């Protein structure tokens, strides 16, 4: 029997999962695992089971945006996952953060468009401290340029009638913007699970916001960051065992 949205098995999954947005990234990361097998595929959800440094793990994609990602998180947890690391991309909000750098989230701004329907807005989106430290240590071991801080999870990719409140968050020292992490952190907090996130910078959000057509995540520096970040995220995930 499988679960209805992700089509993963209902029970028996490893307790540790790396979650990503892009199904092709899930496939690429799964290619690094030992004995990787596809365990579910439906819509944007593509899930694999395999081993990393002798530890069984799941790698699964959730697509773009918090509502769909929440469906994946819930089914993974039902199937046995208790520790999540989100590995994604983000736009930098600070001049010293370069393309290809890694951002480790300590917490997230809840502008994700879905957790407001789960719990009062005063409830924080916080990363599990041991997940932050595991990611920090893994990044240091790999020698990657890394930044730690608060990230902004926003549901709308581009502004339309309403502008993004960029100035406020820049003043508050928020360091990057992405689309799903706050959803994961709130979900994990409400369920008593462990969660963290590491993001590869794929552009300067302060520039791309002014001219969205300038955004180009398909560059070698980003691909190199994703390749390095994949191993950082997997190392941190298994360190949490």
ChimeraX attribute file (.defattr): number of C-alpha atoms within 10 A of each C-alpha:
attribute: neighborCount
match mode: 1-to-1
recipient: residues
	/A:1	8
	/A:2	14
	/A:3	16
	/A:4	12
	/A:5	17
	/A:6	25
	/A:7	19
	/A:8	25
	/A:9	18
	/A:10	16
	/A:11	16
	/A:12	10
	/A:13	21
	/A:14	19
	/A:15	18
	/A:16	26
	/A:17	29
	/A:18	27
	/A:19	28
	/A:20	27
	/A:21	23
	/A:22	18
	/A:23	21
	/A:24	13
	/A:25	21
	/A:26	24
	/A:27	18
	/A:28	14
	/A:29	22
	/A:30	26
	/A:31	14
	/A:32	15
	/A:33	22
	/A:34	16
	/A:35	13
	/A:36	20
	/A:37	14
	/A:38	16
	/A:39	19
	/A:40	18
	/A:41	17
	/A:42	12
	/A:43	12
	/A:44	20
	/A:45	24
	/A:46	27
	/A:47	28
	/A:48	25
	/A:49	21
	/A:50	21
	/A:51	18
	/A:52	19
	/A:53	11
	/A:54	10
	/A:55	16
	/A:56	20
	/A:57	26
	/A:58	27
	/A:59	29
	/A:60	34
	/A:61	27
	/A:62	26
	/A:63	20
	/A:64	17
	/A:65	22
	/A:66	24
	/A:67	17
	/A:68	17
	/A:69	23
	/A:70	19
	/A:71	15
	/A:72	27
	/A:73	23
	/A:74	17
	/A:75	21
	/A:76	29
	/A:77	21
	/A:78	16
	/A:79	19
	/A:80	17
	/A:81	22
	/A:82	20
	/A:83	25
	/A:84	28
	/A:85	28
	/A:86	25
	/A:87	26
	/A:88	26
	/A:89	27
	/A:90	27
	/A:91	28
	/A:92	28
	/A:93	23
	/A:94	15
	/A:95	9
	/A:96	10
	/A:97	20
	/A:98	19
	/A:99	21
	/A:100	27
	/A:101	26
	/A:102	30
	/A:103	30
	/A:104	27
	/A:105	27
	/A:106	20
	/A:107	26
	/A:108	29
	/A:109	19
	/A:110	26
	/A:111	19
	/A:112	22
	/A:113	18
	/A:114	18
	/A:115	22
	/A:116	15
	/A:117	8
	/A:118	12
	/A:119	13
	/A:120	9
	/A:121	12
	/A:122	8
	/A:123	14
	/A:124	16
	/A:125	25
	/A:126	21
	/A:127	26
	/A:128	21
	/A:129	13
	/A:130	15
	/A:131	25
	/A:132	23
	/A:133	17
	/A:134	20
	/A:135	29
	/A:136	22
	/A:137	16
	/A:138	21
	/A:139	25
	/A:140	13
	/A:141	11
	/A:142	13
	/A:143	11
	/A:144	17
	/A:145	14
	/A:146	19
	/A:147	19
	/A:148	18
	/A:149	15
	/A:150	23
	/A:151	30
	/A:152	25
	/A:153	26
	/A:154	22
	/A:155	18
	/A:156	14
	/A:157	15
	/A:158	14
	/A:159	12
	/A:160	8
	/A:161	5
	/A:162	7
	/A:163	10
	/A:164	15
	/A:165	9
	/A:166	14
	/A:167	9
	/A:168	10
	/A:169	18
	/A:170	14
	/A:171	8
	/A:172	10
	/A:173	13
	/A:174	21
	/A:175	24
	/A:176	32
	/A:177	26
	/A:178	25
	/A:179	25
	/A:180	32
	/A:181	35
	/A:182	31
	/A:183	29
	/A:184	30
	/A:185	28
	/A:186	26
	/A:187	21
	/A:188	24
	/A:189	18
	/A:190	13
	/A:191	12
	/A:192	11
	/A:193	17
	/A:194	22
	/A:195	28
	/A:196	32
	/A:197	30
	/A:198	30
	/A:199	30
	/A:200	29
	/A:201	28
	/A:202	26
	/A:203	24
	/A:204	21
	/A:205	21
	/A:206	18
	/A:207	14
	/A:208	16
	/A:209	18
	/A:210	12
	/A:211	11
	/A:212	13
	/A:213	8
	/A:214	12
	/A:215	15
	/A:216	11
	/A:217	16
	/A:218	9
	/A:219	12
	/A:220	11
	/A:221	16
	/A:222	21
	/A:223	15
	/A:224	15
	/A:225	21
	/A:226	24
	/A:227	16
	/A:228	19
	/A:229	27
	/A:230	23
	/A:231	17
	/A:232	25
	/A:233	27
	/A:234	25
	/A:235	20
	/A:236	24
	/A:237	26
	/A:238	19
	/A:239	17
	/A:240	16
	/A:241	10
